[in-house]
């Protein structure tokens, strides 16, 4: 005979959902995920389960890079210094010539 093998009106026998031992219902507790467990197997709910996320605005006002004096740019064939950025036309012409040489 175990400790839950007796009759008590309104207090039925139940099995702990974690350890599998028999207890009276009054000795078990219901967890947040609806399991009935004994005091030894009881775990409270993680507090971070109840946190609410907030929307983070990740857009940019002007996503283009700023031009900086003294920065060296590579245009595909030569180095260019100063505020002038390499044009895409020069880059495309350089790549077409290299493709034809192959």
N, C-alpha and C positions, 0 to 999 in steps of 0.2 A: 504494500500500500504506500502510495506516494502522498505528498502533501496536498494534492488536489483530489484525492479519492474519498471524498465525503460529500454528503448532500447538504446544500444550503439553499433555501428557497430564494429564487431571483438572482442567483450567482452561479451560472453554469460553468462547466469545465471548458477551457480553451487551450489551444496549442500556441506557443510563441512562434511567430512567423520567421524568426531568425535562428533561434537555437533548437526549436522543435520539442521543448519540454512542456509538460502539462502544468497549467496553473488555473486558478479561479479567475473569472473575468475581472473581478475587482483588483486583482494583483497585476493586470496588464494595462498598458497604456497604448493609445492609438497615435501613430506617428503622422506627420504631415502628408505622407504618401499612402495613408490608409492601411498600414500594417499594424497588427497588434503584437507588441513586444513586451518582454519583462524589463524590470529596472536595470538589469545588467546589460541588456542590449539596447537600451534607450539612447538615442542621439537626437539632439535638438536640430532644428533646421538651420542650414547655413545662412547667416545674415545677408550674404551677398546675393542670395536668390531673389530677394525682394527689391533690389536696386532697380531704378528706372534709368534707362539710357536717354541721353539727350542728343539732338541732332547737331552735328558739327558742320559749320559752313566751310567747305574746302575750296571754294572758288577764288580766283584771282581777279583783281581789277584790271591789270594790264600784264598778261603773262609773257610779254616779249622781254628779252634781256636788255639791260641798260648798256649803252656803249661807254667804254671807259678809255680814257687817254692813255697811250703807252702800251696797249695790249696788242700782241702780235697774233694775226689770224693767218691761217693756212688756206690758200685758195686753190690748192691742187697742184700748182707748179712752182709758185714763188711765195715767199713770206711777205706779208703786207703789214705795216705797222701804222698805228694812229687811230683816228676815229672812224675811218672808212672800213666798213665790213666788206668782205668779198662778195661779189655778185653771184647769183646763181647761174647766170649766162656763162661766166668764165669757168665755173665749175663744170657745167655741162659740156662745153666745148673741149675742155681738157680730157674729160672721160670719153668723149666720142673719138678723140684722136688715139687715146690709149686702146680703145676697143678695136679700132681699125688696124692697129699695129699687130694685134694678136692674130 
